């Protein structure tokens, strides 16, 4: 009985701590935001390449279900990017300058290029990801209203300006490392409570990344 | 008159020599349980262009709900069908609602529900399905057993409408036999 009480007290304390940490996050004033964005920009631009693992979870609020995937992300400044999903199925998305290509692996080994119609739209999304990793936030101010919340960590909140995009995406939350030198997570919040959380881990930065990583497999 | 008999003869020959077409009745067979949820990787080809997405499907009897998500998890569409309220598009990000509630819904029912379409068996286990004036060829393969499901479930499905150039490739990622609560079909 004593153990149960102790457990409940511990659980309550932990949840209170989490709640207070969240409520402690406050929106920065425009001057503070400007200073922090400049600092983030300087820190992020120190790294010209990034290679990291990611896990992506699509949370379906209504169904209490989570769709998980994981893979590898590589970025080389200014405009080369590789987004490779390894589980639960294998797919590859490449951006090399203005060229965007996509592959799947129907037999599990050999890539097949997907002739997708919306290359420009996907290219725009990937360019935004590339801009974020280089701290080019000013470039995104034409697409989003940007808020910065600071608590135990710093979160950038992007609210789409385009009404059509806003119908689908309520906001994007970018979480930074405590050193403010890398993107640690991205949450894409949709309406009706659904969201996608992407968490980056085991990143290696400023490594030489071979050209082949960003060209057709 | 001669041409009429000629046409009639041709139709008879075609009926006798072609694949056997059966109008399915209540005795229709489907490997799927009464209630289930499934996640798929889907590659849709229309007029030579391809779109890939993750599909999420809930089925309970003749009610179903289908959703699709892009590579970064953003919702592409969400639609529901139930005997009481029919087919409804809850959300779409650019795909015309009429396309979803007609062709897309037809295809979902054809593949995953015991619907009364005319079907004929082709070579190598493929099926030809006639639905609302369209002709589809469906091949199911890589069947697998799942807990709580009597029959093996195909993990790879290819559907083609050769006339319109539509091709759909569906790979099963996750499958669970379960009772889906009614409220999920009630929006």
Contacts between the chains, C-beta under 8 A, distances in Angstrom:
chain1	res1	chain2	res2	distance
A	56	B	72	7.6
A	56	B	73	6.3
A	58	B	54	7.7
A	58	B	69	6.0
A	58	B	73	4.1
A	60	B	56	7.2
A	60	B	67	7.8
A	62	B	184	6.9
A	63	B	37	7.7
A	63	B	58	7.3
A	63	B	184	6.7
A	65	B	37	7.4
A	65	B	56	7.9
A	67	B	39	5.9
A	67	B	54	6.5
A	67	B	56	6.8
A	67	B	69	7.3
A	67	B	73	7.5
A	67	B	174	7.9
A	83	B	71	7.2
A	85	B	71	7.3
A	88	B	39	7.8
A	88	B	41	7.8
A	88	B	173	4.6
A	88	B	174	7.2
A	89	B	41	4.6
A	89	B	171	6.4
A	89	B	173	6.4
A	91	B	41	7.8
A	91	B	52	6.9
A	91	B	71	7.2
A	93	B	71	6.4
A	102	B	52	7.2
A	104	B	41	7.8
A	104	B	43	6.5
A	104	B	52	6.2
A	106	B	169	7.6
A	114	B	43	6.9
A	114	B	50	4.6
A	114	B	51	8.0
A	114	B	52	5.7
A	115	B	48	6.5
A	115	B	49	5.7
A	115	B	50	5.0
A	116	B	49	6.8
A	116	B	50	5.6
A	116	B	51	6.0
A	116	B	52	7.3
A	117	B	49	4.4
A	117	B	51	7.0
A	118	B	51	7.9
A	125	B	72	7.3
A	167	B	93	7.5
A	168	B	74	6.3
A	168	B	75	6.6
A	168	B	93	4.7
A	169	B	74	6.5
A	188	B	72	6.4
A	188	B	73	6.3
A	188	B	74	6.3
A	190	B	74	6.8
A	190	B	75	5.8
A	194	B	75	6.6
A	196	B	72	6.3
A	196	B	73	3.1
A	196	B	74	7.1
A	198	B	72	7.5
